[in-house]
Amino acid sequence: MKQASLSIESLREVVRRLPDNGLTSSREAAIAHLGEHGLPTLRDEDWKYTDLSPLIEISNRWLTAGGRQQPSELPRERIADITSSIDAIWLVIANGTIDARSIATVTHKGIEISRFSDAPPPFAVSRPLADLNAALLQDGLRIRVNVSIEKPVGILIVDRAGESAAVTQSCVEIQVASGVSAEFIEYHASDGDGDHYANSVLSIGVGDGADAKHVRIQNRSLRHVQTGQTSIALGRDSRLRIASYDLGGRLIRNDIDIDLSEPGADVGFDGLYLAGDGQHIDNHTRVDHRVGPATSSQEYRGILNGNCRCVWNGKAIVHQGADGTDASQANHNLLLSDKAEIDTKPELEIYADEVKCSHGTTVGQIDKNALFYLRARGLDKRHATQVLTHAFAADIVLRVPVTGVKDAVTAIVESRLAELIEEDAAADLLS
């Protein structure tokens, strides 16, 4: 079946009506590149398990209707619920628009905040969905942390879908100065009954000797679609810890590219994805070890139930001359349903000597002996399943690098796991 294609002419018409500001030239360059190369299809190796037709269909309907933005009224109640649950310095992007009020509340002298329209970054050929982001972006947010800060910086990206199809873009650039310690929270949420596609781009630069921590939470409506591109560069002797939690969304695609071009860099990143009936969650990671010694480690875990599909593709490339590299990757999956599907592919490409590299993946169901053991001690199947799935997810939840967000992560993971187990119990009743 032929995949639908994005309407480039409608895209040009919508972009033409955007404000003429510092982003105009990058929008034009992005459209040109997107028009030449198009969006990925199932014939592209990195996209063969993820059909972008749902987001293309939503985008075309929105573009044909004139690309009108959602009502400017912000979802204040949803914003308040999230920001009050996590103590952070919050910046808000709602319905694709940067909330000026949240910027005004940032008074810490060590944090610099600016907009792309005031000082646009140079356009660079990037991935197709990042091109779409650059073409339609109203404005981007730049955050620079110049001194060590005790409280995390939170970036809340929230959308409220109306009755008609809608598309929103967000782009954030984070720079941590040399020798600085800083923590960040990236939270994606949405509500509303309409079809919605959110496309986000994030870049993180960690200076020499800096220590950064980043937590990403994706808890969108199960009706909505999101794609995200994260690019990371680490300086000499710097350290970065990342944890990602994907709970919601009908179709989710995350791409993480990490560049290790300086010796002594150390990056560790974990991920947890929980998918139920009708969900598709795809995580693609790539680490380029260009020099040594440098260290990267990643572990992703998934719990799947119902008729859903998840993808994990982790790639580590050790380039020639990157001797002393230490790279490890692992992916573990727990399937609660015989209709759930996981496509997992760890990859190592090594072009250097004297390296330490490992990778592995596991896919399985709940251990029947463990389930029997718990039921023999008085637990019904539902509660026994709950104990075992919580134990499977606990390693990733407990390793959340930003201490102040641990309670919030624990609460939303427990809530989503309870929903998945209810799906499992309902399926048993119907079988």
C-alpha positions in Angstrom: 0.0 0.0 0.0 1.4 3.4 -1.0 2.0 5.8 1.9 0.3 9.2 1.8 2.6 12.1 1.0 2.7 15.5 2.6 1.2 18.3 0.6 4.2 20.6 0.0 2.2 23.2 -1.9 -0.2 23.5 1.0 2.8 23.7 3.4 4.3 26.5 1.4 1.0 28.4 1.5 0.8 28.1 5.3 4.4 29.1 5.8 4.0 32.1 3.6 1.4 33.5 6.1 3.7 33.1 9.1 5.3 36.3 10.6 8.3 37.6 8.7 11.0 37.5 11.3 14.4 36.0 11.9 13.1 32.5 11.1 12.0 33.3 7.5 15.1 32.1 5.8 15.4 28.9 7.7 11.7 28.2 7.0 12.3 28.6 3.2 15.5 26.3 3.4 13.6 23.7 5.3 10.7 23.6 2.8 13.1 23.3 -0.1 14.9 20.4 1.6 11.6 18.7 2.6 10.2 19.2 -1.0 13.3 17.5 -2.4 13.6 14.5 0.0 10.0 14.1 1.4 9.1 12.3 4.6 10.4 8.8 5.4 8.4 5.8 4.2 8.3 2.1 5.2 11.0 1.5 2.5 13.5 3.5 4.6 15.5 1.1 6.9 15.1 3.3 10.0 11.3 3.6 9.4 10.3 0.2 8.2 8.3 -0.6 11.3 6.7 2.9 11.7 4.1 4.2 9.2 3.8 8.0 9.3 0.5 8.0 7.4 -1.5 9.0 10.5 0.6 12.2 11.1 0.7 13.0 7.4 -3.1 12.7 7.1 -3.6 15.0 10.1 -1.0 17.4 8.7 -2.7 17.5 5.3 -6.1 18.2 6.8 -4.7 21.0 8.9 -2.7 22.5 6.0 -5.7 22.3 3.6 -7.8 24.1 6.2 -5.3 27.0 6.3 -3.0 25.8 9.1 -4.9 27.8 11.7 -3.5 27.6 15.2 -5.6 26.4 18.1 -7.3 29.0 20.3 -4.8 31.2 22.1 -6.3 30.5 25.5 -3.9 28.3 27.4 -5.0 25.1 29.1 -4.3 26.7 32.5 -5.8 23.9 34.7 -3.7 21.2 33.0 -0.6 23.4 33.2 -1.2 24.1 36.9 -1.7 20.4 37.7 1.6 19.4 36.2 3.7 22.3 37.4 2.4 22.1 40.9 3.3 18.4 41.1 7.0 19.0 40.3 9.1 21.7 42.0 11.0 23.3 39.1 11.6 26.6 37.2 8.9 26.1 34.6 8.8 27.4 31.0 5.7 26.6 29.0 5.0 26.1 25.3 1.2 25.7 24.8 -0.5 25.0 21.5 2.9 25.7 19.8 3.2 29.2 21.4 5.8 30.1 23.9 4.1 31.5 27.1 5.7 34.9 27.7 4.3 34.8 31.3 6.4 31.8 32.2 9.6 33.4 30.8 8.9 36.5 32.9 8.8 34.4 36.1 12.4 33.2 35.6 14.5 35.5 37.7 17.6 33.4 38.3 20.6 35.5 37.1 22.5 32.4 36.0 19.8 31.4 33.5 19.6 33.2 30.1 16.5 32.8 28.0 16.0 34.0 24.5 13.9 33.3 21.4 15.0 32.1 18.0 13.3 35.0 16.3 15.7 37.4 18.0 18.8 35.4 17.3 18.0 32.5 14.9 20.3 29.5 14.7 21.9 28.7 11.3 19.8 26.2 9.3 21.5 22.9 8.9 20.4 19.9 6.9 18.7 17.6 9.3 16.2 14.8 9.6 12.9 15.2 7.6 10.7 15.7 10.6 13.1 18.3 12.0 12.8 20.1 8.6 9.0 20.1 9.0 9.6 21.6 12.5 11.8 24.3 11.1 9.3 25.1 8.3 6.3 25.6 10.6 8.0 26.8 13.8 6.5 30.0 15.1 9.4 30.6 17.5 12.0 28.6 19.4 13.3 28.8 22.9 16.9 29.0 23.9 18.1 28.3 27.4 21.6 28.7 28.7 22.7 27.8 32.2 25.8 29.7 33.3 26.0 28.7 36.9 25.1 25.6 38.9 21.5 25.7 40.0 19.8 23.7 42.7 16.3 23.6 41.2 15.6 21.9 37.8 14.5 23.8 34.8 11.2 22.4 33.5 10.0 22.7 29.9 6.3 21.9 29.6 5.0 21.3 26.1 1.2 21.0 26.3 -1.5 21.0 23.7 -5.3 21.2 23.8 -6.9 19.7 20.7 -10.1 21.3 19.5 -12.7 19.8 17.2 -10.6 20.0 14.0 -7.2 18.5 13.2 -4.3 20.5 14.5 -0.5 20.5 14.2 2.0 22.1 16.6 5.8 22.5 16.6 8.2 23.1 19.4 11.9 23.7 19.4 14.2 24.1 22.4 17.9 24.6 22.6 19.7 24.0 25.9 23.3 24.9 26.6 25.1 24.0 29.9 28.2 26.1 30.4 31.6 24.5 31.3 31.9 23.2 34.9 28.2 23.8 35.6 25.7 21.3 37.2 22.2 21.6 36.0 19.0 19.5 35.8 16.2 19.6 33.3 12.7 18.2 32.9 10.9 17.9 29.6 7.2 17.1 30.0 4.8 16.5 27.0 1.0 16.4 27.6 -2.2 16.9 25.7 -5.9 16.7 26.0 -9.0 17.2 23.8 -10.9 15.0 21.4 -9.6 16.3 18.1 -6.9 14.7 16.0 -3.5 16.3 17.0 0.1 15.9 15.8 2.9 17.5 17.9 6.4 17.6 16.5 9.3 18.6 18.8 13.0 19.2 18.4 15.5 19.5 21.3 19.2 20.1 21.2 21.4 19.8 24.3 25.0 21.0 24.5 27.0 20.1 27.7 30.2 22.1 28.2 33.6 20.8 29.3 33.5 19.4 32.8 29.8 20.0 33.2 27.3 17.6 34.8 23.8 17.6 33.4 20.7 15.5 34.1 17.6 15.3 31.9 14.2 13.6 32.4 11.7 13.4 29.6 8.1 12.4 30.3 5.6 11.8 27.5 2.1 11.5 28.8 -0.1 12.6 25.9 -3.7 11.6 25.2 -4.0 8.2 23.7 -5.7 9.8 20.7 -2.7 12.0 19.7 0.5 11.6 17.7 4.0 12.9 18.5 7.4 12.8 17.0 10.6 14.0 18.6 14.2 14.6 17.6 16.8 15.1 20.3 20.5 16.0 19.4 23.1 15.9 22.1 26.8 17.0 22.1 29.1 16.5 25.1 32.3 18.4 25.9 35.5 17.1 27.4 35.2 15.3 30.7 31.4 16.1 30.8 28.7 13.9 32.2 25.1 13.5 31.2 22.3 11.3 32.6 19.0 10.9 30.8 15.8 9.0 31.6 12.8 8.9 29.2 9.3 7.7 30.1 6.7 7.1 27.3 3.2 6.4 28.6 0.6 7.9 26.3 0.1 8.7 22.6 -1.4 6.7 19.7 1.8 7.0 17.6 5.1 8.0 19.2 8.5 8.2 17.5 11.6 9.3 19.4 15.0 9.8 17.8 18.0 10.5 20.0 21.4 11.3 18.4 24.4 11.6 20.8 27.8 12.9 19.6 30.9 12.1 21.7 33.7 14.1 20.0 35.6 14.9 23.2 37.6 12.6 25.4 36.3 11.8 28.9 32.7 12.3 28.0 30.3 10.0 29.8 26.6 9.6 28.9 24.0 7.2 30.4 20.4 7.0 29.3 17.5 4.9 30.2 14.0 4.5 28.9 10.7 3.0 29.9 7.7 2.6 27.5 4.3 1.3 28.5 2.0 0.5 25.6 -1.6 -0.7 25.5 -4.2 -1.5 22.9 -3.8 0.6 19.7 -0.5 2.3 20.7 2.7 2.4 18.6 5.9 3.6 20.4 9.2 3.7 18.5 12.5 4.6 20.0 15.6 5.0 17.8 18.9 5.9 19.5 22.3 6.5 18.0 25.6 7.2 19.8 28.7 8.3 17.8 31.9 7.6 19.6 34.4 9.7 17.6 37.2 9.8 20.1 38.3 7.9 23.2 38.2 7.3 26.0 34.5 8.0 26.3 31.6 6.0 27.8 28.0 5.4 26.8 25.4 3.1 28.4 21.8 2.7 27.7 19.0 0.5 28.9 15.4 0.6 27.7 12.5 -1.5 29.0 9.0 -2.0 27.7 5.8 -3.4 29.0 3.2 -4.2 26.3 -0.4 -5.3 26.4 -3.3 -5.6 24.0 -2.9 -5.1 20.2 0.1 -2.7 20.3 3.5 -2.5 18.7 6.7 -1.1 20.0 10.1 -0.6 18.3 13.6 -0.2 19.8 16.6 0.3 17.7 19.8 1.2 19.6 23.0 1.9 17.6 26.5 2.6 18.8 29.2 3.5 16.3 32.8 3.5 17.4 34.7 5.4 14.8 38.3 4.9 13.7 40.7 6.2 16.3 38.1 6.1 19.2 40.3 3.7 21.2 39.3 3.3 24.9 35.6 3.5 24.1 33.2 1.8 26.5 29.7 1.3 25.0 26.9 -0.9 26.3 23.2 -1.2 25.3 20.3 -3.3 26.5 16.7 -3.7 25.8 14.2 -5.8 27.8 10.5 -6.4 27.0 7.6 -7.9 28.9 4.6 -8.9 26.8 1.3 -9.3 28.6 -0.7 -10.2 25.5 -0.1 -12.5 22.5 -1.2 -9.6 20.3 1.6 -7.3 21.5 4.6 -7.0 19.2 8.1 -5.7 19.8 10.7 -5.2 17.1 14.1 -4.8 18.8 17.4 -4.3 17.2 20.7 -3.5 19.1 23.5 -2.5 16.7 27.3 -2.1 17.2 29.6 -0.8 14.5 33.2 -0.9 15.6 36.1 0.5 13.6 38.7 0.9 16.5 40.8 -1.4 18.6 41.0 -1.6 22.4 37.3 -1.0 23.0 34.8 -2.5 25.4 31.3 -2.9 23.8 28.3 -5.0 24.6 24.7 -5.3 23.6 21.7 -7.5 24.3 18.0 -7.8 24.2 15.3 -10.0 25.8 11.6 -10.5 25.0 9.3 -12.6 27.2 6.1 -13.0 29.1 5.4 -13.0 32.8 7.2 -15.9 34.5 4.5 -18.5 35.2 6.4 -19.9 38.2 6.6 -16.4 39.8 2.9 -15.9 39.0 2.0 -19.2 40.6 4.2 -18.5 43.6 2.3 -15.2 44.3 -1.1 -16.7 43.7 -0.3 -19.6 46.0 0.2 -17.0 48.7 -3.2 -15.5 48.4 -2.9 -12.9 45.6 -5.4 -13.0 42.7 -4.0 -12.9 39.1 -4.6 -9.2 38.8 -2.6 -8.3 41.9 0.1 -10.9 41.2 0.6 -9.4 37.7 0.7 -5.9 39.2 3.5 -6.9 41.6 5.6 -8.5 38.8 5.2 -5.7 36.3 6.0 -3.1 38.9 9.2 -5.0 39.7 10.1 -5.1 36.0 9.7 -1.3 35.6 11.2 -0.4 39.0 14.8 -0.4 37.9 14.2 2.4 35.3 11.9 4.3 37.6 14.3 4.2 40.5 17.2 5.4 38.3 15.4 8.7 37.5 18.4 11.1 37.6 16.4 14.2 38.8 15.5 13.5 42.4 12.7 16.1 42.5 10.7 14.3 39.8 10.8 10.8 41.2 7.5 11.0 43.0 5.7 12.3 39.9 7.3 9.7 37.6 6.4 6.9 40.1 2.8 8.1 40.3 2.2 8.3 36.5 3.9 5.0 35.8 1.8 3.2 38.5 -1.3 4.8 37.1 -0.5 3.6 33.5 0.5 0.1 34.7 -2.8 -0.2 36.5 -4.6 0.7 33.2 -2.6 -2.0 31.3 -3.4 -4.6 33.9 -7.1 -3.7 33.7 -6.8 -4.3 29.9 -5.3 -7.7 30.6 -8.1 -8.6 33.1 -10.8 -7.5 30.6 -9.2 -9.6 27.9 -9.3 -12.6 30.2 -13.0 -12.1 30.8 -13.7 -12.0 27.0 -11.6 -15.0 26.2 
